[in-house]
Amino acid sequence: MQTYWFDKNQKYTGEQLAPLYNYLKHGVLGDSIVGWQGPCDVTLEHMMDGEDLRVKSKIAGEKMLHFVLELFHFPLSSAVALQRLMGEILILKIKQHAKTAHPLKRSGDDLYWDKKKLNISIATCSQTSSLIHFGVNISNEGTPVETCALEDFGIDDVVAFAASYMDACKDEVFSLRRAVVKVRTF
């Protein structure tokens, strides 16, 4: 799996969760994770979560890290499991980088410090691949619900944090793929 950091500020709207986005927009072909920072404003037109669509949720934030993963030959159920594992990886990375400790708990694919939500995330699939968006609040500005953010943990160098997180996710996908091909099946 390849990683790529896009160093320009870009708003996440949900449109980026599309097949071959990482390749067509960033030249990263195949299994990949592309990261960047920017605001978030997901329109109902591009919302993938049925629960959010039913209640017309507002998904927004002024300053977030965004990660879009595209994985080929990877079923949706596996992408959902990886999405939850990405939450656990994020907890570990925050513990490594944080200057201020706050206990984080995972519920499904969401991370919380008390009742303050740290991230947004969705997994879906296309005819060719599974796709995951994982967004992490850098600040609490512009969020429609009570949130926590990397700034609450004293994480100032979000680019270094993002690189460390993407590398850990890449290593996990490599390990998952290796585990599949090394075992005998009947």
Summary of the structure (lengths in Angstrom):
residues: 186
radius of gyration: 15.9
end to end distance: 27.7
largest distance: 53.0
contacts: 587
relative contact order: 0.20
helix: 35%
strand: 30%
